[in-house]
Amino acid sequence: MSTQEDVLEASRRFYSALNAMLNGDAAALAKVWHHGDAVTTMHPVGGRQVGWAGVWDSWTQVAGIATGGGVRLGEQRVEVAGDTAYEVGVEQGECRLAGERVDIDCRVTNIYRRYADGWKIVHHHADVSPAMQALLARLEAKRAS
Amino acid sequence: MSTQEDVLEASRRFYSALNAMLNGDAAALAKVWHHGDAVTTMHPVGGRQVGWAGVWDSWTQVAGIATGGGVRLGEQRVEVAGDTAYEVGVEQGECRLAGERVDIDCRVTNIYRRYADGWKIVHHHADVSPAMQALLARLEAKRAS
């Protein structure tokens, strides 16, 4: 496979894992991410995680309340530069968090790096989603009441 | 200078140029961007530009209505991998578009690459900003009326 195809395959694995996560199972995400101190996520709910422990915790927290979701990456563009690659696109789909349905429609930037065990994702930035922030605020309020 | 410092300097130049743009002058942005077909912007108003012509057009359009703005990059993290580097952070400040003030508070991912003429920015993704989208919609409506 060409390097470009290797990166596209890493992206397919990430989005397959993301779909599993949106149905409650985060395990596959651990296989597609690099487990380093510098990996970062910037999710639609805002904020940022730095380092694998925080990144993994964020995925498992979402998986813990996610059911019946699905997402695909549209308008995908991949650029490869040596052992680093980045991908831009638009994530579209929907998910259910604690049973409440919310649309997914976020521009994303994903960054991948090549390691001894292949291409791994090291950074995921999805546009902030006011709808998802509002949903999480409602869930927090429900939990606190 | 170390490679890390070179990238930090490219970032400082980008944010200096961004501040000039928020005061109506986009010229310095042309010096800090790579002028290639694959460069991309994903601005707070949504959408995406691909290629230098489109990216430059987007900056000059904003500059044409921007006055008295200022922005700084907080929570900056830079990762260098060979001749590619990426930066994450939070842009904070304010701008005035056609005289209307709007806050800037966007997580960003910037990607830089090293060329013969130094490190240049090739991708800029700022979170979508509903406030900025609403402002632009008001300006469009005003223009159409």
Interface residues (C-beta under 8 A of the other chain):
Chain A: A38 T40 M42 G46 R48 V50 E75 R77 E79 A81 G82 D83 T84 Y86 V88 C106 R107 T109 I111 R113 V122 H123 H125 D127 V128 P130
Chain B: A38 T40 M42 G46 R48 V50 E75 R77 E79 A81 G82 D83 T84 Y86 V88 C106 R107 T109 I111 R113 V122 H123 H125 D127 V128 P130
